[in-house]
Amino acid sequence: MFAVVRTGGKQYRVAAGDKIVVEKIDGEAGSSVTLGDVLLAGEGSDLQPTDGLTVAAEIVAQAKGEKVIVFKKRRRHNYRRRNGHRQNHTILKIVSIGAAEKKAAPKKAAAKKTEEAGAEAPAAEA
């Protein structure tokens, strides 16, 4: 199974066991992360609905990318500026692609049902 997820303004095609380099995500190495913005999912050439689908990943490391030199120059004005930049990255290992866990939703639904039943009972007596 594969999925296309969006994180850090970019899209990545992932499958279980893949390692990807994404924009910095807060967390320590070894902690787990859930990517909830799934754009597309499928098995081979068959596509599946993405409602409630999440991708579970584990942070392998926090790293920095290659240095990029930023050089500015204005001709004939003796203006030169040299600057460097290294972007922070997070290396993720995709653990699984599956449905989101809904732990809090049934409690809220059960509370609503009891409220509705309580509201209907006095109305039926009157």
C-alpha positions in Angstrom: 0.0 0.0 0.0 1.2 3.5 -0.8 0.1 7.0 0.2 0.8 10.5 -0.9 1.2 12.8 2.2 1.8 16.5 2.5 4.1 17.9 5.1 6.3 21.0 5.2 4.6 22.3 2.0 5.8 19.4 0.0 4.2 16.1 -1.1 5.8 12.7 -0.6 4.9 9.2 -2.0 5.5 6.8 0.9 5.0 3.1 1.7 5.7 1.1 4.8 9.4 0.8 5.5 10.4 3.9 3.4 12.8 6.6 4.8 12.1 10.2 3.7 13.7 13.5 4.5 11.2 16.2 5.3 11.2 19.8 6.7 11.9 20.0 10.4 9.3 18.3 12.7 9.5 18.8 16.5 10.4 15.6 18.4 13.3 13.5 19.5 14.9 10.6 17.7 12.9 7.5 18.3 9.6 9.2 18.9 6.6 8.5 16.8 4.8 11.0 14.6 1.4 10.9 12.8 1.0 12.5 9.4 -2.7 13.2 9.0 -2.7 15.1 5.7 -3.1 12.1 3.3 -3.9 13.2 -0.3 -4.0 9.9 -2.0 -3.8 6.2 -1.1 -3.9 3.0 -3.0 -2.7 -0.6 -3.6 -1.1 -1.1 -7.0 -3.4 0.7 -9.5 -6.5 0.7 -7.2 -7.2 3.9 -5.3 -8.7 4.0 -1.8 -10.6 6.7 0.0 -8.5 8.8 2.3 -11.2 9.8 4.9 -9.6 9.3 8.3 -6.5 7.8 6.9 -3.2 8.5 8.6 0.5 7.6 8.2 2.5 6.6 11.3 6.2 7.4 11.2 9.2 7.2 13.5 11.8 10.0 13.7 15.1 8.5 12.9 17.2 11.7 13.3 17.2 15.5 13.2 19.8 16.7 10.7 20.9 19.7 8.6 21.1 19.8 4.9 24.0 20.8 2.6 25.3 24.4 2.9 23.9 26.8 0.3 25.9 29.9 -0.5 24.0 33.1 -1.0 26.1 35.6 -2.9 24.8 39.1 -3.7 26.6 41.5 -5.9 25.8 44.9 -7.5 27.9 45.8 -10.5 30.1 48.8 -10.3 29.1 49.7 -6.7 31.7 47.7 -4.7 28.8 45.7 -3.1 29.4 42.1 -2.4 27.7 40.0 0.3 28.4 36.3 1.0 26.2 34.3 3.3 25.6 30.6 4.0 22.5 28.7 5.0 21.9 25.1 6.2 18.2 24.0 6.4 17.1 21.8 9.3 15.6 18.4 8.2 13.9 15.5 9.9 14.5 11.9 8.7 11.4 9.8 9.0 10.9 6.1 8.7 7.3 5.1 7.7 6.0 2.5 10.1 2.4 2.0 8.7 -0.4 3.4 6.6 -3.8 2.9 8.2 -6.9 4.3 9.7 -6.8 6.9 12.4 -7.6 5.8 15.9 -10.8 7.2 17.2 -10.7 7.0 21.0 -12.5 10.2 22.0 -15.3 10.1 19.4 -17.3 7.2 20.9 -17.4 8.8 24.3 -18.8 12.0 22.9 -21.4 10.1 20.8 -22.4 8.1 23.9 -22.8 11.3 25.9 -25.0 12.8 23.2 -27.2 9.7 23.1 -27.8 9.7 26.9 -28.6 13.5 26.7 -31.1 12.8 23.9 -32.7 9.9 25.7 -33.0 12.1 28.9 -34.6 14.9 26.9 -37.1 12.5 25.2 -38.3 10.8 28.4 -39.9 13.9 30.1 -41.4 14.8 26.7 -43.1 11.4 26.5 -44.5 11.6 30.0 -46.1 15.0 29.4 
